[in-house]
Amino acid sequence: MPSFDIVSKVDPQEVDNAVNQAIKEISQRFDFKGSKSEIKWEKKEEITVIGDSDNRLKSVIDLLQGKFVKRGISLKSLEYGKVEDASGGLKRQVIKILQGIQKEKAKEIAEVIKKSGIKVQAQIMDDQVRVTGKKIDDLQEVIQILKTKDLGVSLQFVNMRD
């Protein structure tokens, strides 16, 4: 029976490349000369951004988002923490990289598929959703419907099987 999986994954190598490009650009840009702005990525699921002021912090985040977009990483895969005061008058913000589909979102996706009226079944499996049906055309129709919906999470459609 034809099936495919709906997942939400971010390639850590692409994140690493984007972060490294942003760090390099910060070190070379004239408007960041003499500032203490930096990006740290020690843990593989979160990025810490530091800036001299709120505006500088925003500039660093905008730069980082631009690098993510160029590398094909959806900004929906990022969860922004609140801006905190750091030592020395600096501002800090933690950005979490979301992997997998949370249970609530998975239920929402399954509900959208059910309401579409297409004869397929959606099954929630850990952090992904498996969709099965009798015809591949039905599965492709489900993919098109989900692409038009804004569910607030980055979705990829993988493992299409016949």
Backbone as ProteinMPNN parsed JSONL, in Angstrom:
{"seq_chain_A": "MPSFDIVSKVDPQEVDNAVNQAIKEISQRFDFKGSKSEIKWEKKEEITVIGDSDNRLKSVIDLLQGKFVKRGISLKSLEYGKVEDASGGLKRQVIKILQGIQKEKAKEIAEVIKKSGIKVQAQIMDDQVRVTGKKIDDLQEVIQILKTKDLGVSLQFVNMRD", "coords_chain_A": {"N_chain_A": [[0.844, -1.174, 0.0], [0.654, 2.207, -0.913], [2.614, 4.794, 0.676], [3.789, 7.617, 2.655], [6.009, 9.637, 4.673], [5.58, 12.346, 6.925], [7.725, 14.7, 8.066], [9.7, 16.794, 10.265], [12.579, 18.036, 10.007], [15.911, 19.271, 10.496], [18.912, 19.772, 8.844], [21.827, 19.281, 10.544], [24.394, 19.873, 9.616], [24.014, 21.851, 7.681], [23.046, 23.896, 9.33], [25.334, 24.317, 10.847], [27.076, 25.248, 8.83], [25.723, 27.639, 8.088], [25.829, 29.103, 10.511], [28.604, 29.345, 10.836], [29.231, 30.885, 8.546], [27.855, 33.243, 9.2], [29.228, 34.029, 11.536], [31.746, 34.531, 10.451], [31.11, 36.666, 8.742], [30.323, 38.613, 10.608], [32.759, 39.114, 11.856], [34.097, 40.4, 9.816], [32.601, 42.571, 8.922], [32.19, 46.108, 8.714], [30.378, 47.591, 10.311], [30.226, 46.064, 12.587], [32.667, 46.228, 13.789], [34.677, 46.41, 16.637], [32.594, 45.79, 18.297], [30.968, 43.66, 20.71], [29.528, 41.614, 19.704], [28.404, 38.333, 19.068], [28.086, 34.857, 18.002], [27.213, 31.807, 19.351], [27.506, 28.315, 19.157], [27.439, 25.721, 20.708], [26.009, 23.519, 21.88], [24.161, 21.168, 20.039], [21.49, 21.696, 19.592], [20.79, 24.302, 20.111], [21.343, 27.832, 19.604], [23.253, 30.518, 20.703], [22.928, 33.944, 20.745], [24.639, 36.97, 20.987], [24.675, 40.434, 21.689], [25.693, 43.935, 21.686], [23.668, 45.755, 22.198], [20.052, 46.088, 22.064], [19.412, 46.687, 19.399], [21.777, 45.922, 18.046], [21.803, 43.21, 18.635], [19.485, 42.441, 17.287], [20.344, 42.953, 14.664], [22.359, 41.012, 14.377], [20.82, 38.678, 14.583], [19.15, 39.001, 12.344], [21.069, 38.81, 10.327], [21.928, 36.172, 10.732], [19.515, 34.813, 10.198], [19.264, 35.366, 7.482], [21.404, 33.878, 6.457], [20.499, 31.32, 7.119], [18.221, 31.106, 5.47], [19.403, 31.244, 2.923], [20.697, 28.801, 2.941], [18.667, 27.044, 2.834], [17.262, 26.41, 5.143], [14.381, 26.339, 6.981], [12.835, 29.099, 8.572], [10.825, 28.531, 10.29], [11.665, 26.436, 11.727], [12.946, 27.363, 13.883], [12.999, 28.416, 17.256], [12.538, 31.135, 19.221], [13.997, 32.323, 22.171], [13.467, 34.446, 25.092], [14.791, 37.804, 25.194], [17.618, 38.378, 27.109], [19.401, 40.046, 29.762], [22.887, 40.17, 29.723], [26.172, 39.796, 31.217], [28.155, 42.783, 31.593], [26.572, 44.64, 30.28], [25.585, 43.537, 27.973], [23.319, 41.984, 25.589], [21.453, 38.968, 25.37], [20.238, 36.183, 23.509], [18.624, 33.085, 23.156], [18.318, 30.689, 20.645], [16.397, 28.028, 19.745], [16.71, 25.008, 17.916], [14.311, 23.313, 16.264], [13.487, 19.929, 16.105], [11.7, 17.325, 14.634], [8.136, 16.619, 14.877], [5.91, 18.024, 17.109], [3.508, 16.509, 19.379], [0.985, 17.883, 19.475], [1.0, 19.355, 17.084], [1.203, 17.254, 15.282], [-1.276, 16.035, 15.649], [-2.862, 18.096, 14.704], [-2.09, 18.143, 11.995], [-2.961, 15.586, 11.201], [-5.692, 16.001, 11.529], [-6.216, 17.964, 9.572], [-5.714, 16.44, 7.301], [-7.729, 14.517, 7.558], [-10.055, 16.108, 7.37], [-9.878, 16.848, 4.73], [-11.089, 14.984, 3.162], [-10.016, 13.12, 1.495], [-9.316, 9.753, 0.629], [-7.37, 8.525, 2.659], [-5.176, 7.37, 5.293], [-3.944, 8.791, 8.273], [-1.302, 8.387, 10.444], [0.073, 8.826, 13.58], [3.39, 8.685, 14.493], [5.682, 8.661, 16.867], [7.706, 11.321, 16.365], [6.789, 11.961, 13.862], [4.504, 11.792, 11.019], [2.757, 9.275, 9.424], [1.373, 8.694, 6.283], [-0.975, 6.775, 4.605], [-2.432, 5.259, 1.708], [-4.631, 4.102, -0.961], [-4.035, 4.938, -3.523], [-1.394, 6.54, -5.268], [-1.827, 9.059, -6.302], [-3.697, 10.149, -4.536], [-2.096, 10.454, -2.284], [-0.277, 12.353, -3.205], [-1.988, 14.464, -3.551], [-2.649, 15.026, -0.899], [-0.15, 15.951, -0.018], [0.033, 18.338, -1.512], [-2.116, 19.779, -0.395], [-1.225, 20.08, 2.263], [1.031, 21.625, 1.819], [-0.074, 24.065, 1.136], [-1.256, 24.903, 3.469], [-0.631, 26.797, 6.438], [0.947, 25.635, 8.986], [2.626, 26.382, 10.941], [4.979, 25.027, 11.295], [7.939, 23.614, 9.917], [7.708, 21.463, 7.223], [8.642, 18.331, 5.782], [8.395, 15.94, 3.181], [8.863, 12.618, 3.047], [10.248, 9.327, 2.215], [8.512, 8.167, 0.232], [6.616, 5.526, -0.745], [5.723, 2.817, -2.877]], "CA_chain_A": [[0.0, 0.0, 0.0], [1.5, 3.408, -0.992], [2.671, 5.623, 1.877], [4.909, 8.535, 2.816], [6.119, 10.179, 6.021], [5.698, 13.799, 7.09], [8.696, 14.938, 9.134], [10.217, 18.152, 10.41], [13.988, 17.84, 10.369], [16.874, 20.273, 10.051], [20.233, 19.18, 8.657], [22.761, 19.983, 11.43], [25.551, 20.356, 8.853], [23.606, 23.117, 7.07], [23.011, 24.874, 10.417], [26.741, 24.595, 11.146], [27.592, 26.098, 7.749], [25.094, 28.955, 8.181], [26.371, 29.77, 11.697], [30.004, 29.705, 10.549], [29.217, 32.004, 7.599], [27.428, 34.443, 9.928], [30.337, 34.407, 12.419], [32.788, 35.108, 9.598], [30.659, 37.969, 8.261], [30.371, 39.543, 11.748], [34.161, 39.491, 12.091], [34.609, 41.187, 8.7], [31.786, 43.744, 8.602], [32.61, 47.368, 9.31], [29.451, 48.04, 11.351], [30.409, 45.247, 13.787], [34.026, 46.437, 14.315], [34.722, 46.9, 18.006], [31.436, 45.376, 19.1], [31.137, 42.354, 21.357], [28.494, 40.737, 19.144], [28.903, 37.009, 18.69], [27.145, 33.746, 17.892], [27.796, 30.576, 19.912], [26.738, 27.103, 18.822], [28.112, 24.567, 21.301], [25.048, 22.419, 21.891], [23.673, 21.017, 18.67], [20.085, 22.055, 19.413], [20.51, 25.713, 20.346], [22.325, 28.843, 19.215], [23.19, 31.69, 21.579], [23.309, 35.165, 20.031], [24.954, 38.038, 21.935], [24.875, 41.735, 21.055], [25.964, 45.059, 22.594], [22.407, 46.428, 22.513], [18.912, 45.422, 21.413], [19.541, 46.869, 17.941], [22.893, 45.104, 17.565], [21.331, 41.829, 18.743], [18.547, 42.262, 16.169], [21.151, 42.903, 13.437], [23.024, 39.703, 14.322], [19.785, 37.676, 14.301], [18.765, 39.181, 10.935], [22.175, 38.267, 9.531], [21.863, 34.717, 10.885], [18.328, 34.342, 9.475], [19.598, 35.434, 6.061], [22.263, 32.723, 6.148], [19.647, 30.128, 7.169], [17.376, 31.081, 4.273], [20.264, 30.902, 1.775], [21.069, 27.389, 3.04], [17.461, 26.216, 2.718], [16.726, 26.054, 6.457], [13.165, 27.109, 7.223], [12.828, 29.868, 9.82], [9.821, 27.92, 11.157], [12.367, 25.434, 12.527], [13.635, 28.066, 14.964], [12.167, 28.917, 18.349], [13.308, 32.199, 19.852], [13.804, 32.565, 23.597], [13.35, 35.876, 25.366], [16.048, 38.544, 25.259], [18.058, 38.5, 28.498], [20.583, 40.871, 29.998], [24.09, 39.4, 30.034], [27.134, 40.622, 31.948], [28.815, 43.824, 30.806], [25.602, 45.42, 29.518], [25.27, 42.856, 26.71], [22.017, 41.329, 25.462], [21.622, 37.585, 24.912], [19.01, 35.477, 23.142], [18.853, 31.691, 22.781], [17.452, 30.221, 19.563], [16.372, 26.567, 19.718], [16.451, 24.391, 16.614], [13.277, 22.307, 16.481], [13.577, 18.699, 15.326], [10.534, 16.48, 14.849], [6.823, 17.255, 14.975], [5.32, 17.841, 18.435], [2.237, 15.764, 19.367], [-0.151, 18.753, 19.15], [1.085, 19.656, 15.649], [0.906, 16.006, 14.567], [-2.735, 15.878, 15.684], [-3.404, 19.128, 13.81], [-1.829, 17.667, 10.624], [-3.879, 14.46, 10.971], [-7.032, 16.586, 11.419], [-6.281, 18.598, 8.246], [-5.802, 15.348, 6.316], [-9.052, 13.911, 7.722], [-11.059, 17.052, 6.865], [-9.745, 17.015, 3.281], [-12.007, 14.041, 2.52], [-9.28, 12.181, 0.635], [-9.342, 8.434, 1.262], [-6.047, 8.124, 3.165], [-5.1, 7.298, 6.749], [-2.794, 9.452, 8.877], [-0.944, 7.69, 11.671], [1.132, 9.549, 14.286], [4.441, 7.784, 14.961], [6.694, 9.453, 17.578], [7.803, 12.726, 15.941], [6.442, 12.073, 12.451], [3.161, 11.322, 10.669], [2.759, 8.42, 8.228], [0.117, 8.748, 5.539], [-1.113, 5.651, 3.68], [-3.641, 5.3, 0.889], [-4.638, 3.103, -2.028], [-3.502, 5.502, -4.769], [-0.331, 7.54, -5.105], [-2.414, 10.365, -6.608], [-4.291, 10.644, -3.296], [-0.992, 10.888, -1.411], [0.258, 13.601, -3.754], [-2.996, 15.489, -3.272], [-2.465, 15.366, 0.52], [1.067, 16.775, 0.049], [-0.312, 19.666, -2.028], [-2.964, 20.444, 0.594], [-0.394, 20.457, 3.413], [1.941, 22.701, 1.403], [-0.806, 25.334, 1.101], [-1.631, 25.263, 4.844], [0.449, 27.279, 7.297], [0.778, 24.951, 10.264], [3.601, 26.922, 11.883], [6.124, 24.126, 11.439], [8.553, 23.259, 8.64], [7.39, 20.06, 6.915], [9.244, 17.64, 4.65], [7.668, 14.722, 2.82], [9.929, 11.663, 2.738], [9.961, 7.883, 2.178], [7.36, 7.827, -0.617], [6.71, 4.115, -1.121], [4.603, 2.351, -3.709]], "C_chain_A": [[0.899, 1.252, 0.0], [1.452, 4.231, 0.303], [3.813, 6.625, 1.779], [4.893, 9.056, 4.243], [6.225, 11.697, 5.964], [6.615, 14.01, 8.287], [9.035, 16.426, 9.202], [11.639, 18.021, 10.925], [14.828, 18.972, 9.795], [18.228, 19.585, 9.957], [21.247, 19.942, 9.518], [23.998, 20.524, 10.692], [25.238, 21.693, 8.184], [23.535, 24.229, 8.122], [24.438, 25.3, 10.758], [27.34, 25.531, 10.096], [27.034, 27.52, 7.845], [25.664, 29.751, 9.358], [27.807, 30.224, 11.435], [30.094, 30.864, 9.564], [28.845, 33.307, 8.297], [28.541, 34.941, 10.849], [31.441, 35.096, 11.612], [32.388, 36.509, 9.132], [30.688, 39.013, 9.383], [31.8, 40.022, 11.975], [34.699, 40.422, 11.001], [33.843, 42.481, 8.451], [32.201, 44.977, 9.389], [31.704, 47.787, 10.465], [29.515, 47.197, 12.635], [31.808, 45.394, 14.382], [33.943, 47.008, 15.717], [33.537, 46.513, 18.864], [31.713, 43.993, 19.698], [30.081, 41.37, 20.865], [29.111, 39.408, 18.752], [27.767, 35.993, 18.633], [27.867, 32.516, 18.431], [26.88, 29.411, 19.564], [27.468, 25.891, 19.36], [27.207, 23.351, 21.302], [24.412, 22.357, 20.509], [22.205, 21.376, 18.503], [19.774, 23.506, 19.726], [21.69, 26.614, 20.01], [22.149, 30.01, 20.167], [23.73, 32.884, 20.807], [23.507, 36.263, 21.073], [25.209, 39.323, 21.157], [25.087, 42.818, 22.096], [24.676, 45.732, 23.062], [21.285, 45.651, 21.826], [19.026, 45.509, 19.891], [20.642, 45.993, 17.363], [22.51, 43.627, 17.584], [20.394, 41.508, 17.578], [19.293, 42.151, 14.844], [21.821, 41.544, 13.275], [22.012, 38.616, 13.978], [19.318, 37.773, 12.85], [19.818, 38.584, 10.0], [22.126, 36.741, 9.546], [20.672, 34.139, 10.116], [18.577, 34.354, 7.967], [20.447, 34.247, 5.622], [21.453, 31.43, 6.162], [18.824, 30.0, 5.893], [18.197, 30.682, 3.048], [20.631, 29.427, 1.765], [19.853, 26.464, 3.026], [16.909, 25.735, 4.052], [15.526, 26.955, 6.725], [13.25, 27.839, 8.566], [11.757, 29.352, 10.783], [10.453, 26.857, 12.057], [13.085, 26.056, 13.715], [12.629, 28.553, 15.997], [13.008, 29.898, 19.151], [12.96, 32.327, 21.325], [13.685, 34.059, 23.839], [14.731, 36.509, 25.472], [16.384, 38.769, 26.729], [19.221, 39.475, 28.583], [21.738, 39.949, 30.358], [25.072, 40.333, 30.747], [27.762, 41.661, 31.026], [27.852, 44.624, 29.944], [25.232, 44.796, 28.181], [23.858, 42.278, 26.763], [22.242, 39.941, 24.874], [20.26, 36.999, 24.572], [19.381, 34.073, 22.688], [17.832, 31.305, 21.728], [17.532, 28.699, 19.545], [16.057, 26.088, 18.307], [15.495, 23.227, 16.858], [13.47, 21.124, 15.532], [12.343, 17.865, 15.651], [9.257, 17.299, 14.982], [6.272, 16.966, 16.374], [3.941, 17.18, 18.299], [1.047, 16.641, 18.943], [-0.18, 19.065, 17.651], [0.75, 18.418, 14.829], [-0.602, 15.766, 14.523], [-3.403, 16.872, 14.743], [-3.237, 18.708, 12.338], [-2.798, 16.538, 10.281], [-5.305, 14.965, 10.776], [-7.231, 17.243, 10.046], [-6.459, 17.533, 7.166], [-7.199, 14.718, 6.359], [-10.141, 14.799, 7.108], [-11.006, 17.223, 5.351], [-10.684, 16.077, 2.522], [-11.338, 13.061, 1.575], [-9.188, 10.845, 1.37], [-7.925, 7.958, 1.577], [-6.139, 8.056, 4.69], [-3.83, 8.001, 7.209], [-2.54, 8.808, 10.227], [0.225, 8.425, 12.319], [2.108, 8.529, 14.863], [5.582, 8.625, 15.538], [6.667, 10.9, 17.112], [7.554, 12.888, 14.449], [5.029, 11.537, 12.219], [3.289, 10.487, 9.395], [1.379, 8.46, 7.598], [0.099, 7.575, 4.562], [-2.432, 5.776, 2.938], [-3.542, 4.274, -0.221], [-3.985, 3.609, -3.308], [-2.444, 6.557, -4.465], [-0.873, 8.937, -5.384], [-3.057, 10.987, -5.361], [-3.207, 11.176, -2.363], [-0.415, 12.216, -1.898], [-0.699, 14.766, -3.523], [-2.885, 15.968, -1.811], [-1.24, 16.276, 0.681], [0.76, 18.192, -0.413], [-1.165, 20.446, -1.024], [-2.122, 20.933, 1.774], [0.585, 21.578, 3.068], [1.235, 24.052, 1.403], [-1.185, 25.811, 2.503], [-0.403, 25.788, 5.591], [0.219, 26.697, 8.686], [1.804, 25.405, 11.296], [4.803, 26.03, 12.124], [6.635, 23.788, 10.039], [8.292, 21.773, 8.379], [8.184, 19.574, 5.706], [8.482, 16.336, 4.439], [8.679, 13.72, 2.301], [9.385, 10.234, 2.668], [8.706, 7.537, 1.389], [7.556, 6.386, -1.103], [5.483, 3.72, -1.928], [4.196, 0.956, -3.31]], "O_chain_A": [[1.81, 1.35, 0.823], [0.406, 4.353, 0.94], [4.693, 6.499, 0.928], [3.888, 8.936, 4.943], [6.87, 12.259, 5.078], [6.318, 13.555, 9.391], [8.695, 17.201, 8.308], [11.87, 17.909, 12.129], [14.505, 19.55, 8.757], [18.643, 18.893, 10.886], [21.507, 21.118, 9.263], [24.577, 21.527, 11.11], [26.097, 22.572, 8.125], [23.915, 25.368, 7.85], [24.719, 26.485, 10.934], [28.031, 26.492, 10.436], [27.775, 28.492, 7.702], [25.951, 30.94, 9.221], [28.181, 31.348, 11.77], [30.944, 31.74, 9.723], [29.438, 34.351, 8.028], [28.775, 36.146, 10.935], [31.996, 36.109, 12.035], [33.208, 37.427, 9.124], [31.037, 40.169, 9.142], [32.027, 41.2, 12.254], [35.658, 41.157, 11.239], [34.378, 43.4, 7.83], [32.521, 44.898, 10.575], [32.188, 48.281, 11.483], [28.929, 47.569, 13.651], [32.113, 44.749, 15.385], [33.222, 47.976, 15.959], [33.48, 46.873, 20.04], [32.589, 43.264, 19.232], [29.778, 40.393, 21.55], [30.199, 39.357, 18.178], [26.664, 36.22, 19.13], [28.989, 32.216, 18.023], [25.657, 29.504, 19.662], [28.048, 25.117, 18.599], [27.571, 22.289, 20.798], [24.159, 23.39, 19.889], [21.705, 21.367, 17.378], [18.619, 23.919, 19.624], [22.854, 26.227, 20.113], [21.026, 30.448, 20.415], [24.843, 32.848, 20.282], [22.655, 36.468, 21.937], [25.863, 39.317, 20.114], [24.709, 42.651, 23.256], [24.601, 46.222, 24.189], [21.533, 44.686, 21.103], [18.771, 44.534, 19.183], [20.463, 45.386, 16.307], [22.849, 42.88, 16.666], [20.492, 40.447, 16.961], [18.921, 41.346, 13.991], [21.853, 40.986, 12.177], [22.303, 37.729, 13.175], [19.112, 36.752, 12.195], [19.487, 37.935, 9.008], [22.264, 36.096, 8.506], [20.796, 33.103, 9.462], [18.144, 33.446, 7.258], [20.236, 33.683, 4.548], [21.674, 30.546, 5.334], [18.737, 28.921, 5.307], [17.747, 29.879, 2.231], [20.855, 28.854, 0.698], [19.988, 25.251, 3.186], [16.165, 24.755, 4.094], [15.64, 28.18, 6.699], [13.681, 27.268, 9.567], [11.774, 29.696, 11.965], [9.844, 26.428, 13.037], [13.759, 25.356, 14.472], [11.551, 29.038, 15.656], [14.056, 29.541, 19.691], [11.789, 32.426, 21.692], [13.79, 34.852, 22.904], [15.713, 35.841, 25.796], [15.566, 39.274, 27.498], [19.934, 39.701, 27.606], [21.594, 39.056, 31.193], [24.818, 41.532, 30.862], [27.884, 41.439, 29.822], [28.278, 45.234, 28.963], [24.626, 45.459, 27.339], [23.28, 42.108, 27.837], [23.093, 39.748, 24.005], [19.264, 37.27, 25.242], [20.332, 33.888, 21.929], [16.636, 31.554, 21.884], [18.611, 28.137, 19.353], [15.245, 26.684, 17.598], [15.825, 22.276, 17.567], [13.598, 21.296, 14.32], [11.984, 17.717, 16.819], [9.298, 18.514, 15.174], [6.176, 15.808, 16.78], [3.293, 17.274, 17.256], [0.205, 16.21, 18.156], [-1.24, 19.044, 17.024], [0.086, 18.517, 13.797], [-1.144, 15.348, 13.499], [-4.381, 16.546, 14.07], [-4.148, 18.899, 11.532], [-3.387, 16.529, 9.2], [-6.047, 14.427, 9.955], [-8.288, 17.095, 9.432], [-7.251, 17.7, 6.238], [-7.781, 14.421, 5.316], [-11.034, 14.311, 6.416], [-11.971, 17.689, 4.746], [-11.034, 16.343, 1.372], [-12.011, 12.26, 0.927], [-9.004, 10.809, 2.587], [-7.358, 7.119, 0.878], [-7.057, 8.61, 5.296], [-2.767, 7.831, 6.612], [-3.445, 8.694, 11.054], [1.258, 8.628, 11.681], [1.722, 7.634, 15.614], [6.355, 9.228, 14.793], [5.726, 11.633, 17.416], [8.045, 13.835, 13.834], [4.434, 10.914, 13.098], [3.862, 10.942, 8.404], [0.361, 8.287, 8.268], [1.035, 7.395, 3.783], [-3.411, 6.317, 3.453], [-2.498, 3.648, -0.406], [-3.448, 2.824, -4.09], [-2.582, 7.353, -3.537], [-0.427, 9.904, -4.766], [-2.976, 12.197, -5.153], [-3.378, 12.218, -1.73], [-0.103, 13.097, -1.096], [-0.276, 15.904, -3.324], [-3.01, 17.16, -1.529], [-1.285, 17.254, 1.427], [1.185, 19.154, 0.228], [-0.953, 21.643, -0.829], [-2.285, 22.065, 2.231], [0.93, 22.388, 3.928], [1.87, 25.079, 1.643], [-1.412, 27.004, 2.704], [0.711, 25.298, 5.406], [-0.595, 27.201, 9.459], [1.847, 24.872, 12.405], [5.566, 26.257, 13.063], [5.855, 23.689, 9.092], [8.615, 20.926, 9.212], [8.374, 20.306, 4.735], [7.995, 15.716, 5.385], [9.286, 13.928, 1.251], [8.233, 9.969, 3.011], [7.915, 6.701, 1.826], [8.535, 6.074, -1.782], [4.375, 4.207, -1.704], [3.271, 0.391, -3.894]]}, "name": "protein", "num_of_chains": 1, "seq": "MPSFDIVSKVDPQEVDNAVNQAIKEISQRFDFKGSKSEIKWEKKEEITVIGDSDNRLKSVIDLLQGKFVKRGISLKSLEYGKVEDASGGLKRQVIKILQGIQKEKAKEIAEVIKKSGIKVQAQIMDDQVRVTGKKIDDLQEVIQILKTKDLGVSLQFVNMRD"}
